[in-house]
Amino acid sequence: MLQGFLLGLSTGATCLAYCAPVLFPYLLGEAKSIRQTAWTLSRFMLGRLLGYLVFAVFAWLTGNYLNTLTDRREMLIGFIYILLATLLLWYGLGQTSVPCAAGSLRGFAATLAQERPALFPLLLGLFTGLNLCPPFLLAFIAAGENSTLGHSLLFFLSFFAGTALFFLPAPLLGLGKNVSQLKNVGRLAAAVMSVYYFYSGLLLLWGGMISS
Amino acid sequence: MNAFAANREWKKALLFSLPMLLISGLLFLSGKPLTNPAKLAPAVITFLFINITFFCMIYTGQTHKYRSRFFILASLLFVVSFIANLIEVRGTMELSAANMLDGETPLCPLVIPMLIIPAALTHTIIFPGSLFAAHAGVAPMLVLWLGFSLAVGRGWCSWICFFGGMDEGFSRLCRKPKITAVDSKWTALPWAVLLGIVLTSAATLSPTYCAWLCPFKTVTEFPAIESAKTALQAVIFSSLFIGLVVVLPILTGRRTQCSLFCPFGAFQSLFNKINIFAVRINRADCVNCNLCLQKCPTFSLDEQSLQAGKTLLSCTKCGKCIDICPKKAIAFHIKGTPLHLNLQTARVLYLYPAFTFAAVIGGGCIYGGLERIFRLAVTGSMIH
């Protein structure tokens, strides 16, 4: 659970930096007071949480499926960790661009915002949550390691809590000015955490080789 | 300057230096006369060096030049005294599991950001040191760090940090930088490392930066190399030392470890927000020559900040930009006061706390190192 929280914390800055251009104009444009902003943000975060929980179920199903494929599960997970950690490093240091999923829904979003204003922040949260970036994929694999659905859900719940910390104070901080620097910090933090996951992958692989 | 004015300046500088003479005397010599002749010579040299440095700063109006010499010397002699002490006490620079269990490790300030979350959650200090040990115990070091941080903010990194002195020393070996362009995105790396080590330390309840990344273990103490894991750790920290503290500073002329990697430096930057001292650029006098921007050792100025008349949050208040500005448009400043007023007063008010702490810590390092060197000269060995 703590691992999920930490992964969430390490990737939260990036999530925020990428999705802020979608989220903040809406938040700042719609809400009139702090109370209203908090209410809108709550619905946005609820949508995000729902997206994560759906992924938790998929992660658990994938983990179970991997169990049926091979009896060398540790080695396989270790290998995937190494692969994704490398991807995370490339994502952190390279010039890659992983756009926010909600960014591609601008046309649909405008219609929805007019017709269903109460539902809009919820769906916005859901789509910004479903982002297939390397940190998210790592969370997916880590959650898939859990043997029960409950554990997998808890993992994504803690991952959500980690990323949420970055979103909560953002509207009050005037973050818009420093998005570029925050993006750098988030990406480089992802690169730093990739080393941790690479090492964990190596240990799993090594452990699997010894036990087999 | 005519003879009368020069005489007046000299007397004024002497007068301003008197408090430092008193403070350093009280702090450094503990108010007691030294009776041991083997300790007297290094003590007198250190005492004179501290006070001559401070007098020169006041008299010449140059901050960086004298601070840097003091800072680098303190850093080099810190290594001499620290290693000699380790060899004397343990016979090796290696730190065994037994040493850690006995809480023999002096608290390194770089650990502080990693202590906070575990201390809050588990009421445990995740460091193998003693809380009230006389030599760099956890509690006295925390008090010292907090006092200095409140007094001069990230000035810590240019006035007191004995590790920063090494970085600065190697960067000053570079007369003409071989690498002039460094992508500004790398200045975000210390924050990323800070985030990473705080999180992993909280997860593992161990100071992960010390175990895996701290480059300065190369010249202080390190866990005994007894397994593949500790060997890997040794390769990582020694590579980081060679790359970030030696090679890159020589190639860039900048303090690359301090400005592009050190998580404690990033953490310390936050204190610049609440500290009353800052470095400000008077836009009316600035001619946009960008010399300060090119020469800043810690990448703490960019075009945007220059236009805003401020340094970036990472400014270590080393005084280099102030010394080199051809138009004298940059100065130490007390927040809340008008820019063009009392520039010298602001500078002197900043120098007192900054140099007092530097004298306490750096002076101790210089004295310790000199004592070992004198012992080597007299007895042929640095250790008892």
Interface residues (C-beta under 8 A of the other chain):
Chain A: L2 Q3 L6 L9 S10 A13 Q181 N184 V185 G186 R187 L188 A189 A191 V192 M193 Y196
Chain B: K185 A188 L189 W191 A192 V193 L195 G196 L199 T200 A202 A203
